Amino acid sequence: MSPGDEHDYRGKDQGGRPDDPYSTLGGTRQTRTRLPDGDGGLPHARRPVRNSRSLVTITGVVVLLIAAIAFANRGGGGDEDAASGTKKPGTVGSVPTAPTGTKPVQSKNGTIASGFAQDEQGAQSAAANYAVALGSAEMFTKESRRSIIQATHDPAVVAELQDSLDTAYSAAFLKNVGLNDDGSTPTGLTFVSRTVPVGTKVVKMETDTATVEVWSTGLVGLAGQGSTKPVTETWFTISQELKWVGGDWKISSSTQTEGPTPVNGDNRASTADEMAAAVDAYGGFTYAR
């Protein structure tokens, strides 16, 4: 993805367009594979040729699987507001993620956190958690994918999204990313698809709607001996449009752009076996502020 390129993950009724098969919705998340024209394979170690198609775009939401760099509070709050880490009603912006004294959510919808507060903190936590779920390897199997979409999205967009994703995750697509026809992983390999939020930012906040950006890094690929699609990293920012539905925040639409991307460090690339072992040993997180 070239810098500045933006993907539209809105639904068909909002002007969404098909785009890149690896964005935020599970492997479609921008833990995503950029597919070269005419090829659905995962990227190799080098940056692949960009393709404009994305499963998330086909569906009309991100994750997708997810906040931008924390910007200064643009709401014009006074020194007292800034010091306390709170903002006056109607203001937007971001403050460094820090303990708030509010306990993390305890309830779950399946394996996904739920019951977020109807405030900025709750909206940011929901956006980060949804980005993780929509960028997971579970998005590649039909049953678990449907459960994730049901748990993270506004019921008004779920049916169309489910149908779009079932079509997008075809046997041909799964084969191109190195998986079996049913989305399972070939014997001896470990499929990696993870979104890791780095920070969140509230762009707009109303009583029943919110726009939250999630700056994330992602991992995607096949780990293990004999893998021809090594695990690579990506950096992207997801902007989620959230709606307060049934006592919780749900995604109604989202967009995604590449970066901000840091300069690569001098770390030695791990072997395929080391990467597979790490994926098996280290689980993901539930994010809450």
QUIHU-V233273 format. One record per backbone hydrogen bond with DSSP energy under -1.0 kcal/mol. NH is the residue of the N-H (numbers start at 1). CO is the residue of the C=O. E is the energy in kcal/mol with one decimal. If there is no record, write none. Layout:
# QUIHU-V233273
NH,CO,E  NH,CO,E
This chain:
# QUIHU-V233273
5,2,-2.3  7,256,-3.5  9,254,-1.3  14,11,-1.9  15,12,-1.4  16,11,-2.4  19,54,-1.6  20,53,-4.5  24,29,-1.3  26,24,-1.6  26,134,-9.9  28,25,-1.9  28,26,-3.1  29,24,-1.5  39,36,-2.4  54,19,-5.3  58,54,-2.2  59,55,-2.1  60,56,-2.6  61,56,-1.3  63,64,-1.8  64,62,-1.4  64,65,-1.5  65,24,-5.8  65,63,-1.2  82,78,-2.1  83,79,-2.5  84,80,-1.8  86,81,-1.5  91,88,-2.2  93,202,-1.6  109,112,-3.6  112,109,-1.5  114,107,-1.9  119,117,-1.7  123,119,-2.4  124,120,-2.4  125,121,-2.2  126,122,-2.4  127,123,-2.4  128,124,-2.2  129,125,-2.4  130,126,-2.6  131,127,-2.0  132,128,-1.8  133,129,-2.1  134,130,-2.7  136,133,-1.4  139,136,-1.5  140,137,-1.8  141,138,-1.2  145,141,-2.5  146,142,-2.3  147,143,-1.6  148,144,-2.1  149,145,-2.5  150,146,-2.2  151,147,-1.8  152,148,-1.5  153,149,-1.6  154,251,-2.8  157,154,-2.5  161,157,-1.9  162,158,-3.0  163,159,-2.0  164,160,-2.2  165,161,-2.5  166,162,-2.4  167,163,-1.7  168,164,-2.3  169,165,-2.9  170,168,-1.8  174,170,-2.6  175,171,-2.1  176,172,-2.0  177,173,-1.5  178,175,-1.5  179,174,-2.8  180,184,-3.1  183,180,-2.1  189,186,-1.8  190,223,-2.9  192,221,-3.2  194,219,-2.4  196,217,-3.3  198,215,-3.9  199,215,-1.5  201,213,-2.0  202,93,-1.4  203,211,-2.8  204,211,-1.5  206,209,-2.8  210,242,-1.9  211,204,-2.5  212,240,-2.3  213,201,-3.0  214,238,-3.0  215,199,-2.1  216,236,-3.1  217,196,-2.0  218,234,-2.7  219,194,-2.4  220,232,-1.9  221,192,-2.0  222,229,-3.5  223,190,-3.3  227,224,-1.8  232,220,-2.5  234,218,-1.9  236,216,-2.4  237,257,-2.9  238,214,-2.3  239,255,-3.0  240,212,-3.2  241,253,-3.4  242,210,-3.5  243,250,-2.8  244,208,-3.0  245,248,-3.0  250,243,-2.1  251,152,-2.8  252,241,-3.0  253,241,-1.2  255,239,-2.1  256,7,-2.0  257,237,-2.4  258,5,-1.1  259,235,-2.5  275,271,-2.3  276,272,-2.1  277,273,-2.4  278,274,-2.0  279,275,-2.2  280,276,-1.9  281,277,-1.9  282,278,-2.5
